[in-house]
Amino acid sequence: MLVPHSRAELRRRMPRLMAGLVLCGLGIAVMVAADLGLGPWDVLHQGLSNRSGIPIGTVGILVGVLVLGGWLPLRERPGLGTVLNVLVIGVVIDVTLLFLDTPSQAWLRWVLMAAGPVLFGVGSGFYIGAGLGAGPRDGIMTGLARRGLPVGGVRAALELSVLAGGWLLGGTVGVGTVVFALAIGPIVHVALPRLSVRDAPTTPPPGMGSAR
């Protein structure tokens, strides 16, 4: 069952939610095009995409659905934003990559790589600030945290596992992976208070460090 919101609240929050999801998708797409390394989950998605031939955004949607299924035993309740997160980010990635190739100029690849975490971080500020539901992957971590597990340890173990699995499948691990890991938290920390809808949380719940 989805977390309910009034129609008036949805009208206030939906534009920020959708803007955030589009920015997150664009951030991931430009990092894919830069080919200098991705965030942990997207390394996994790229590895699965390379092996299956399915576009990376579509793989992200399929993985998101599987992760959302993991909410059931944890009795987590998704919001509308959770469901749209699974769908919209992947669609934006695939559509963007239809028009965006890896540049031949090295400097332009670095520009795209640097732009990725900024776009994703600002998008996460919009998404989380809309207050319409945790990202599917963050919901797993918050659900486990409510059962007494340390959320920092759970997050680290999960992201290292998907990073290793994605790398073994052929996903790109590189300087972009490090930049993403180091930059995303501070960017969300700055963006979230400025982009939140009034009465939405001004700081992310435990483990909710980005839109994913």
Secondary structure by P-SEA (a helix, b strand, c coil): ccccccaaaaaacaaaaaaaaaaaaaaaaaaaaacccccaaaaaaaaaaaaccccaaaaaaaaaaaaaaacccccccccaaaaaaacaaaaaaaaaaacccccccaaaaaaaaaaaaaaaaaaaaaaaaacccccaaaaaaaaaaaacccaaaaaaaaaaaaaaaaaaacccccaaaaaaaacaaaaaaacccccccccccccccccccccc
